[in-house]
Amino acid sequence: MSIKELQEQVDNLLEEMEGVQEVCDTLEICSQDDGCVTCKTNEKIKALEQKIEELENKVEELTGEEEEEE
């Protein structure tokens, strides 16, 4: 997979995460003290953050390899 494709995936995931976060603040469960702990939306946000981090690490690895080749 190319760096451009990986970056596009990161951008798409960031957009998806932003949309989920906007909804998150309006949920009834958010008004509870431990709402984030039991919230499925919060779990989805954490999963998206993990995917984004993995893809960003791949991009860093690939750009590092390109810099070494030059």
KEKE-620948 format. One record per atom (N, C-alpha, C): residue number from 0; residue in one letter; chain; atom name; x negated, y, z negated. Coordinates in Angstrom, 2 decimals. Layout:
KEKE-620948
zalo/numi/bavo/pati/X/Y/Z
NUM/A/A/CA/X/Y/Z .
...
END
This chain:
KEKE-620948
zalo/numi/bavo/pati/X/Y/Z
0/M/A/N/-0.84/-1.17/0.00 .
0/M/A/CA/0.00/0.00/0.00 .
0/M/A/C/-0.89/1.24/0.00 .
1/S/A/N/-0.50/2.23/0.79 .
1/S/A/CA/-1.32/3.43/0.89 .
1/S/A/C/-1.08/4.37/-0.29 .
2/I/A/N/-2.00/5.28/-0.45 .
2/I/A/CA/-1.89/6.27/-1.52 .
2/I/A/C/-0.63/7.11/-1.32 .
3/K/A/N/-0.35/7.45/-0.07 .
3/K/A/CA/0.84/8.26/0.23 .
3/K/A/C/2.11/7.51/-0.19 .
4/E/A/N/2.19/6.23/0.12 .
4/E/A/CA/3.36/5.43/-0.26 .
4/E/A/C/3.50/5.33/-1.78 .
5/L/A/N/2.38/5.13/-2.46 .
5/L/A/CA/2.41/5.06/-3.92 .
5/L/A/C/2.87/6.39/-4.51 .
6/Q/A/N/2.37/7.49/-3.96 .
6/Q/A/CA/2.76/8.81/-4.46 .
6/Q/A/C/4.24/9.07/-4.22 .
7/E/A/N/4.76/8.61/-3.08 .
7/E/A/CA/6.19/8.75/-2.80 .
7/E/A/C/7.02/7.96/-3.81 .
8/Q/A/N/6.56/6.77/-4.16 .
8/Q/A/CA/7.25/5.97/-5.16 .
8/Q/A/C/7.25/6.68/-6.51 .
9/V/A/N/6.11/7.27/-6.88 .
9/V/A/CA/6.01/8.02/-8.13 .
9/V/A/C/7.00/9.17/-8.11 .
10/D/A/N/7.04/9.91/-7.01 .
10/D/A/CA/7.95/11.05/-6.90 .
10/D/A/C/9.40/10.61/-7.03 .
11/N/A/N/9.75/9.50/-6.37 .
11/N/A/CA/11.12/8.99/-6.46 .
11/N/A/C/11.47/8.57/-7.88 .
12/L/A/N/10.55/7.92/-8.55 .
12/L/A/CA/10.79/7.51/-9.93 .
12/L/A/C/10.91/8.70/-10.86 .
13/L/A/N/10.11/9.73/-10.62 .
13/L/A/CA/10.19/10.95/-11.43 .
13/L/A/C/11.55/11.62/-11.26 .
14/E/A/N/12.06/11.65/-10.02 .
14/E/A/CA/13.38/12.22/-9.76 .
14/E/A/C/14.46/11.41/-10.46 .
15/E/A/N/14.35/10.08/-10.37 .
15/E/A/CA/15.32/9.21/-11.03 .
15/E/A/C/15.29/9.43/-12.54 .
16/M/A/N/14.09/9.51/-13.10 .
16/M/A/CA/13.94/9.69/-14.53 .
16/M/A/C/14.53/11.04/-14.97 .
17/E/A/N/14.31/12.06/-14.17 .
17/E/A/CA/14.86/13.38/-14.49 .
17/E/A/C/16.38/13.34/-14.55 .
18/G/A/N/16.99/12.65/-13.59 .
18/G/A/CA/18.45/12.51/-13.59 .
18/G/A/C/18.96/11.76/-14.80 .
19/V/A/N/18.25/10.71/-15.19 .
19/V/A/CA/18.64/9.92/-16.36 .
19/V/A/C/18.49/10.76/-17.63 .
20/Q/A/N/17.43/11.54/-17.71 .
20/Q/A/CA/17.20/12.38/-18.89 .
20/Q/A/C/18.28/13.44/-19.03 .
21/E/A/N/18.76/13.98/-17.91 .
21/E/A/CA/19.83/14.98/-17.97 .
21/E/A/C/21.10/14.37/-18.56 .
22/V/A/N/21.40/13.13/-18.18 .
22/V/A/CA/22.57/12.43/-18.69 .
22/V/A/C/22.36/12.08/-20.16 .
23/C/A/N/21.15/11.76/-20.51 .
23/C/A/CA/20.83/11.31/-21.85 .
23/C/A/C/21.27/12.31/-22.91 .
24/D/A/N/21.03/13.58/-22.67 .
24/D/A/CA/21.35/14.61/-23.66 .
24/D/A/C/22.85/14.77/-23.89 .
25/T/A/N/23.66/14.31/-22.96 .
25/T/A/CA/25.10/14.49/-23.09 .
25/T/A/C/25.80/13.28/-23.69 .
26/L/A/N/25.08/12.21/-23.94 .
26/L/A/CA/25.70/10.99/-24.46 .
26/L/A/C/26.08/11.15/-25.93 .
27/E/A/N/27.19/10.52/-26.29 .
27/E/A/CA/27.67/10.58/-27.66 .
27/E/A/C/26.67/9.97/-28.64 .
28/I/A/N/25.99/8.92/-28.22 .
28/I/A/CA/25.04/8.24/-29.10 .
28/I/A/C/23.88/9.15/-29.49 .
29/C/A/N/23.60/10.16/-28.67 .
29/C/A/CA/22.48/11.07/-28.94 .
29/C/A/C/22.70/11.92/-30.19 .
30/S/A/N/23.95/12.06/-30.61 .
30/S/A/CA/24.22/12.85/-31.80 .
30/S/A/C/23.95/12.09/-33.09 .
31/Q/A/N/23.73/10.79/-32.97 .
31/Q/A/CA/23.43/9.97/-34.15 .
31/Q/A/C/21.95/10.07/-34.49 .
32/D/A/N/21.62/9.91/-35.78 .
32/D/A/CA/20.23/10.01/-36.22 .
32/D/A/C/19.31/9.02/-35.52 .
33/D/A/N/19.76/7.78/-35.37 .
33/D/A/CA/18.93/6.74/-34.74 .
33/D/A/C/19.41/6.44/-33.32 .
34/G/A/N/20.03/7.41/-32.69 .
34/G/A/CA/20.63/7.22/-31.36 .
34/G/A/C/19.64/6.73/-30.32 .
35/C/A/N/18.46/7.31/-30.28 .
35/C/A/CA/17.47/6.93/-29.26 .
35/C/A/C/17.00/5.49/-29.42 .
36/V/A/N/16.98/5.00/-30.64 .
36/V/A/CA/16.50/3.64/-30.89 .
36/V/A/C/17.44/2.61/-30.26 .
37/T/A/N/18.75/2.88/-30.29 .
37/T/A/CA/19.72/1.91/-29.80 .
37/T/A/C/20.26/2.24/-28.42 .
38/C/A/N/19.81/3.31/-27.83 .
38/C/A/CA/20.35/3.80/-26.56 .
38/C/A/C/19.75/3.05/-25.36 .
39/K/A/N/20.61/2.53/-24.52 .
39/K/A/CA/20.15/1.83/-23.31 .
39/K/A/C/19.54/2.81/-22.31 .
40/T/A/N/20.05/4.03/-22.28 .
40/T/A/CA/19.51/5.04/-21.38 .
40/T/A/C/18.08/5.37/-21.75 .
41/N/A/N/17.81/5.46/-23.04 .
41/N/A/CA/16.44/5.72/-23.50 .
41/N/A/C/15.51/4.57/-23.10 .
42/E/A/N/16.01/3.34/-23.16 .
42/E/A/CA/15.21/2.19/-22.72 .
42/E/A/C/14.88/2.31/-21.24 .
43/K/A/N/15.87/2.76/-20.44 .
43/K/A/CA/15.63/2.92/-19.01 .
43/K/A/C/14.57/3.98/-18.76 .
44/I/A/N/14.62/5.07/-19.52 .
44/I/A/CA/13.63/6.14/-19.38 .
44/I/A/C/12.23/5.60/-19.68 .
45/K/A/N/12.11/4.82/-20.75 .
45/K/A/CA/10.81/4.25/-21.11 .
45/K/A/C/10.30/3.31/-20.02 .
46/A/A/N/11.20/2.51/-19.43 .
46/A/A/CA/10.81/1.61/-18.35 .
46/A/A/C/10.34/2.40/-17.13 .
47/L/A/N/11.03/3.48/-16.81 .
47/L/A/CA/10.62/4.32/-15.69 .
47/L/A/C/9.26/4.96/-15.96 .
48/E/A/N/9.05/5.42/-17.19 .
48/E/A/CA/7.76/6.01/-17.55 .
48/E/A/C/6.64/5.00/-17.38 .
49/Q/A/N/6.90/3.76/-17.75 .
49/Q/A/CA/5.89/2.70/-17.62 .
49/Q/A/C/5.56/2.44/-16.15 .
50/K/A/N/6.60/2.36/-15.30 .
50/K/A/CA/6.38/2.14/-13.87 .
50/K/A/C/5.59/3.29/-13.27 .
51/I/A/N/5.95/4.52/-13.66 .
51/I/A/CA/5.25/5.69/-13.14 .
51/I/A/C/3.78/5.65/-13.54 .
52/E/A/N/3.52/5.31/-14.78 .
52/E/A/CA/2.13/5.24/-15.25 .
52/E/A/C/1.34/4.18/-14.48 .
53/E/A/N/1.95/3.03/-14.24 .
53/E/A/CA/1.26/1.97/-13.50 .
53/E/A/C/0.93/2.43/-12.09 .
54/L/A/N/1.91/3.08/-11.42 .
54/L/A/CA/1.67/3.55/-10.06 .
54/L/A/C/0.61/4.65/-10.02 .
55/E/A/N/0.64/5.55/-11.00 .
55/E/A/CA/-0.37/6.60/-11.05 .
55/E/A/C/-1.76/6.02/-11.28 .
56/N/A/N/-1.85/4.97/-12.06 .
56/N/A/CA/-3.14/4.30/-12.26 .
56/N/A/C/-3.63/3.68/-10.96 .
57/K/A/N/-2.73/3.10/-10.18 .
57/K/A/CA/-3.11/2.53/-8.88 .
57/K/A/C/-3.62/3.62/-7.95 .
58/V/A/N/-2.93/4.77/-7.96 .
58/V/A/CA/-3.35/5.89/-7.11 .
58/V/A/C/-4.74/6.35/-7.53 .
59/E/A/N/-4.98/6.45/-8.83 .
59/E/A/CA/-6.30/6.86/-9.32 .
59/E/A/C/-7.37/5.87/-8.88 .
60/E/A/N/-7.06/4.57/-8.99 .
60/E/A/CA/-8.03/3.56/-8.57 .
60/E/A/C/-8.35/3.71/-7.09 .
61/L/A/N/-7.32/3.90/-6.27 .
61/L/A/CA/-7.53/4.02/-4.83 .
61/L/A/C/-8.28/5.30/-4.47 .
62/T/A/N/-7.93/6.40/-5.12 .
62/T/A/CA/-8.65/7.65/-4.81 .
62/T/A/C/-10.08/7.58/-5.30 .
63/G/A/N/-10.32/6.89/-6.39 .
63/G/A/CA/-11.68/6.70/-6.89 .
63/G/A/C/-12.51/5.89/-5.92 .
64/E/A/N/-11.88/4.85/-5.34 .
64/E/A/CA/-12.58/4.02/-4.37 .
64/E/A/C/-12.90/4.82/-3.11 .
65/E/A/N/-11.97/5.68/-2.68 .
65/E/A/CA/-12.20/6.50/-1.50 .
65/E/A/C/-13.34/7.48/-1.73 .
66/E/A/N/-13.41/8.07/-2.92 .
66/E/A/CA/-14.46/9.02/-3.23 .
66/E/A/C/-15.82/8.33/-3.24 .
67/E/A/N/-15.86/7.09/-3.71 .
67/E/A/CA/-17.12/6.34/-3.75 .
67/E/A/C/-17.60/6.02/-2.35 .
68/E/A/N/-16.65/5.79/-1.42 .
68/E/A/CA/-17.02/5.44/-0.04 .
68/E/A/C/-17.60/6.63/0.69 .
69/E/A/N/-17.21/7.84/0.32 .
69/E/A/CA/-17.68/9.04/1.04 .
69/E/A/C/-19.07/9.40/0.75 .
END
